Amino acid sequence: MVTQEDIQSYLDRLDGGDLGTEELEEGLWVLKTPDGAEVVVHYAPPVVLLRVRVMESPSDEGRRGELYRHLLELNASDLVHGSYGLEGEYIVLTDAHELADLDFTEFQASFDSITLALASHLGALASYRER
């Protein structure tokens, strides 16, 4: 099984070690990408979780419904790893992997998929932002 130290090693290897990585507490890191996104990595055996907060949900119910439908369509058509979801009033993009057989390549693919999805979807999601 992949250990917390293995995850730290994976984080150090991402983008050649050029990501801003901060360990908030044991087993919980924030990675700051060059474009300003903050990806949270949480080592929580038997899984590791990757999560990025995308935006707040619109307050207008109609707009919120449109956004949720759009996110479900993106989940079905555009995402290889992870999915959009809700965390309170925030839209988040998350992915989880079992630690039993996780290797660096799979971890990197998950990270890359999430950051690529965020970068490519933000333009379409911007119209739903209120702030």
C-alpha positions in Angstrom: 0.0 0.0 0.0 1.2 3.5 -0.8 2.3 5.4 2.3 2.1 9.1 3.2 5.8 9.4 2.4 5.1 7.9 -1.0 2.4 10.6 -1.6 4.9 13.3 -0.5 7.4 11.9 -3.0 4.7 12.0 -5.7 4.0 15.6 -4.9 7.7 16.5 -5.0 7.9 14.9 -8.5 4.8 16.7 -10.0 5.8 19.3 -12.6 9.4 18.7 -11.9 9.0 20.0 -8.3 8.0 23.5 -9.5 4.6 23.5 -7.8 4.1 25.5 -4.6 3.4 22.7 -2.1 2.5 23.4 1.5 1.7 20.7 4.1 -1.1 22.1 6.2 -1.1 19.2 8.6 0.0 15.6 8.5 -1.4 14.0 5.3 -2.9 17.2 4.0 -1.3 19.3 1.4 -2.2 22.3 -0.8 -0.5 22.6 -4.2 -0.6 25.9 -5.9 -0.4 25.7 -9.7 1.3 28.4 -11.9 -2.2 29.7 -12.9 -3.3 30.1 -9.2 -5.4 27.0 -8.7 -5.1 25.4 -5.3 -5.4 21.6 -5.4 -5.8 19.9 -2.0 -4.4 16.5 -1.6 -5.5 14.4 1.4 -4.0 11.1 2.4 -6.9 9.3 4.0 -6.2 5.6 3.9 -7.5 3.5 2.2 -7.7 6.4 -0.4 -6.0 9.6 -1.4 -8.3 12.5 -2.4 -7.6 15.4 -4.8 -9.9 18.4 -4.6 -10.0 21.9 -6.0 -12.6 24.5 -5.2 -14.0 25.9 -8.4 -16.5 28.5 -7.5 -19.6 29.4 -5.4 -23.0 28.2 -6.6 -25.2 31.0 -8.0 -27.9 32.2 -5.6 -30.5 32.3 -8.3 -32.3 28.9 -8.4 -32.7 29.0 -12.2 -29.0 29.8 -12.8 -28.0 27.2 -10.2 -30.1 24.5 -12.0 -28.5 25.4 -15.3 -25.0 25.2 -13.8 -25.7 21.9 -12.2 -26.9 20.5 -15.4 -23.8 21.8 -17.2 -21.6 20.2 -14.6 -23.3 16.9 -14.9 -22.8 17.0 -18.7 -19.1 17.8 -18.2 -18.9 14.8 -15.7 -20.3 12.5 -18.4 -18.4 13.9 -21.4 -15.2 15.6 -20.5 -13.7 14.2 -17.3 -11.4 11.2 -17.4 -10.6 11.4 -13.7 -12.8 12.9 -11.0 -16.1 14.7 -11.1 -17.7 17.9 -10.2 -19.7 18.0 -7.0 -21.0 20.2 -4.2 -19.3 21.0 -0.9 -21.8 23.3 0.9 -22.3 26.2 -1.4 -19.1 25.6 -3.4 -18.6 23.7 -6.6 -15.6 21.4 -6.3 -13.7 19.1 -8.6 -12.6 15.9 -6.9 -10.9 12.6 -7.5 -10.1 9.7 -5.3 -7.8 6.7 -5.7 -7.2 3.6 -3.7 -3.8 3.5 -2.1 -3.5 -0.3 -2.5 -2.0 -0.1 -6.0 -1.6 3.6 -6.8 1.6 4.5 -8.7 3.1 7.9 -9.6 1.9 7.7 -13.2 -1.8 7.2 -12.1 -1.4 10.0 -9.5 0.0 12.4 -12.0 -2.7 11.5 -14.6 -5.3 12.4 -12.0 -3.7 15.7 -11.0 -3.2 16.6 -14.7 -6.8 15.7 -15.6 -8.2 17.9 -12.8 -6.0 20.9 -13.6 -6.6 20.5 -17.3 -10.4 20.3 -16.7 -10.3 23.3 -14.5 -8.4 25.3 -17.0 -10.6 24.3 -20.0 -13.9 24.6 -18.2 -13.5 27.9 -16.4 -14.4 29.9 -19.4 -17.7 28.2 -19.8 -18.4 28.3 -16.0 -17.5 32.0 -15.7 -20.9 33.2 -16.7 -22.3 31.6 -13.6 -20.1 33.5 -11.2 -21.7 36.2 -9.2 -18.4 37.6 -7.7 
